[in-house]
Amino acid sequence: MKAETQCVKSNLGLVCITTTDAVRYKTVTRKRLLSFDERVQQEMLRVIYQENINRINNAIKFCAANDINLYRLTSGLFPFSDEPIGAEILEDFAEQLSVTGRKATANNLRIVMHPDQYVVLSSDSESVVENSVKILKMHAKTLDLLEQPRSEWATMNIHGGKGDRADKLVESVEKLPFEIRSRIAFENDEHAYSSSQILEVCRRASVPMVFDAHHHVCREKLDNYNHESVAEMFWAARETWANPENQLVHISNGRDYFQDRAHHDLIFTMPEVFRFAPWIEIEAKHKEIAIEKLKNEWLNV
């Protein structure tokens, strides 16, 4: 057995919101925002940004109270901050965000992000790649304002996007500005990039791989999480992290059957190899309830 860091209860991660109203975020659709004049748009965004900063602070308090040391920020935290109108307003909150980020650090809370599906660095369309980089810059700016390090610790993991474009992915990563490239990681998925395929991209691009065990079993049509390939991919992914103790993995369970891509409310089955995972994001619908269940059952044996 390998002697790497073993999973601890506090390193099971909360994803974005809670099942209760303890941690919720506000947003606005593009259609609604653009239905107002610029002055009203600015006022709306300013209110949303302030409200969501308050909610990050609530999330930090919630995680501290519930012994959670890993938190994924929502990708919709500051809507339209990738546009000039939002970017300018966000700068006005720089001091507040700095205080909030230092509070997270003081509470030993690791902050990560998972930019949305519109980030496709492997696209044949240069305009799509350019827009993807713009979105990533927005998230990197948020992490910078929160005083989070430009390193794999503040992971920004994305999917590979368009399949059979490994060369394009590697090329796009090489062109990324440092504030993004220093944080970027790739995750395997069920369709375009298998675990072995995204692992090869990560090795070539010298970026970490976030191994998602459920995506893996769905893609490979496996009937359990303890198939030898799950452990093989877990340990292979670990080698892509500059510091193995920063390794981040994902877990979810199928909603109606084992290979169901839809996520269950809770986690009933875990890969045994994940007992050696330093950090695990719990992608279950019932968020903190699923985390508590794993603490009491899976990690209490």
N, C-alpha and C positions, 0 to 999 in steps of 0.2 A: 504493500500500500504506500502511496505517495504521502509525503509528510507536510504538504502545504496547509495553509490556514484552514481550519474547519469552520463551518457556518455557525454563527451565533445568533441568538434570538433578535437582538437589536438591529441586525443588518438585513432584515426582511423589509423590503421597501414599499412604501405607499405610493400609489400612482394617482397623482393629480387631485382627486376629490375624495370625500368620504361618503358613505351611504347616508349619513345624517347631514344636517346643514352646517356642521362644524367647519368644513372647508369647501366652499363653493366659489365659483368665479363668474364675473359678468362679461358679456360680450355684446357685439352689435353686428348685424349683417351689413354687407356692402350696400345692398339695395336700400336699407333703411337709412344708413348714414348719408348716402348721396342724395337722399330726398330732401335734405336740409341745406341751407346756405353754409358757407365756410365758417362763419362765426359760430353757428350752432354746432356744426361738426366738431369744432375745437372744444367747445364746452362739453359736449357729450364724451369725447375721448378723454378729456381731463378728469371727468367724474369717474369713468370706467377705470382709468389707470390708478387713481387714488384708491378706489374701492378694491381693486385687485392687489395693490400693495398691502392694504390692510389684511386681505385674505392670505397673502403669503405669510404675514406675521402670525395670523391665526394658525396656519399650517405648521409653522415652526413650534408654536406653543403646543399644538396637538401632538406633534411627533415627540416632543420632549416629555409630555405627560404620559405618552403611551410607549415610551422606550423604543422609538423608531429612529434609526440613524441614516435612513436613505429615503429621499423624497424626489419624485419626478414632477417638475413644473409642467403645467399645461402648455401646449404649443400655442394656445390662443390667449396667452396672458395679457399681451398689450396689442390688441387688434390695430392694424394699419400702421404699426410702428416701422414697417418696412417701406412706408411711403413718407414723403417729406413732411406732410402735416402731422403724422404721428411721431416721427423721429424727433422733430423739434420739441413737441410737448414732452416726450419721454425725458429729454435732457433736463427739463425743469424738475424732474423727480430724482435726479442723480444723487442728491444728498440723502434722501429718504431710503433709496435702494442700497446705498452704501451701508447705512445703519442696519438695514434688514439683512444684508448679506453677512455682515460681521456677527449679527445675532445668530444666524444659522451656524456659522463657524464655531462660535462660542458654545453652541449646544451640540457640537460634534455631529452636525447634520450634513451629510453629503447630498449635494444637489446635482441632478442630472436632467437631461431633456431628451425628448423623442420628437423631432420635427415631423410635420405631417406628410401625407402621401404625395403632396405636390412637389416635394423635393426629389427630383429624378436626375441625378448627375450622369446617368448612362444614356440619356436621350440622344437621338440623332439630330434633334433640333437644338441649335445653339441658343435660341431664344428661351427654350425650356431650361437649359442648363444655366443660362444667365439668371433667370428668375429663381431657380433653385439656390444659386449662390446668394442672391439677394435675401431670400428667406433665411438662409443659414447665417448671414451677417446680422440679421435682426436678432436671432437667438443668441449669437455670440456676444452681441452688444448688451443684451440683457444680463448674461452671465458676467460680463466685464463690469457692468454697473453694480452688480451684486458682489463684486470683488471676489469672484470665484476664479481659481487658477486656470491659466491657459495650459491645461494638461489633461490627460486621460481621466483624471479624478473627476472633473466636471464634464462627464461624457455627454456627447450629442450623438446618439445613434440613429442611423437611418437604414432603410432597406436599399437593395441594389438597384431597384427600378426596372428598366427594360432588360429582359433576359438576353443572354449571349452577347453581352457588351462589356466583358471584363476589361479589355484594353481601354475602352472609353472611360470606364470607372476609374481605373488606375491613373489615366491621363488627367482626368478632372480633379482627382485628389491632389495630384502634384501641383496643380495651378491654384489651389485654394490659398487664401491669405492665412497667415499664421494663427490668427485668433480662432479660425475654424479648424484648420488642419490639425492643430495641437489637441483638439477635443473630439474630432470626428471618429466614429466607429461604425462598422457595418454589422447588420443583423441578418441571419438567414431567414428565409421565408418559405411559404408553401408552394409558390408558383415559379418565380423567375430564377431565384438563386438558392440552391440547396446548401446545406451546411458545408459540404466539401468545396463547392464552387465559391462561396463567399469567403471561406477560409483562404483559398488561393489568392483572391483579390486582396485580402487583408495582409497576407504575407508579402505580396508584391508591392503594395502601397505603403507598407510599414505602419499600419493602423490597427487598433484592436478589433477583435471580433466579439460581438455580444451573442452568445449562444442561446437560442430559444428552443427549449426541449420540446414544446408542443408543436411548434412549426416543423421541427425535425420529424417527429413521429407521424404527423399528417402527410408530409411530403414523401417520406419513405414507406408509408403504409405499415407502420409497426404496431404491434398489439400490446406493448408495454414500454415503460420508461427505463427499464433495466436491460434493454437490448444492448449488446456490446458496442454498437455504433454510437449510442448516447454517451457513454463514458469516453470513448475514443475522441469524439468531437469536443466534449467538455475539456479534456486535457490538452487537445491540440489548440483550442481557442485560447486557453490560458497562456500558451507560449507567445501569443501575439501581443500580450500586455507588457509594457515596459516594466511595470511592477506587478507581478502576479497577484499580489494582495489587493489590487484594484479591480480584479476581474469582476465583471458584471454579467449576470445571466438572467433569463426570463423564464417564468413558469406560468402556465394556465392549464386548466383541464377542459375537455370537451363538454359542452352543455348537455347534449342528449345521448352521446355515445363517445367512446374513447377518442376516435379520430375526428370528431366534430370540430370544425374550425371555430364555431361560435364558443365563447367563453362561458364556463359555468359560474354560478354565483360564488362558489367556494373552491378550495383545493382539497381533494381527497387522496390524490396519488402524487408522490414525488419521486424523481429519480434518486436512487440511493447515492449516486456520485455527487449530488448537490449538497450532501453533508460536508463536502470539501469546497463549496462555493463561498467565497468571501462576502459577496453581495448578491442578493436575489430580489428582483422586482416581481411583485405578486400581481399578476394581471388577471385578477378575478373581479367579477362584477360587484361583490360585496366587500371589496377593498379591505378596510381595517378589521372587519369581522373574520375574513379569510386569514389575515395575518395572525390574529389572536388564536384562531383554531390551530394553525401550524405551530405556534409557540407552545401551546398546551399539549398538543398531540405528537406531532412529528419531531419536535426538538425537545420533548420532555420524556424521552425514552432512554 
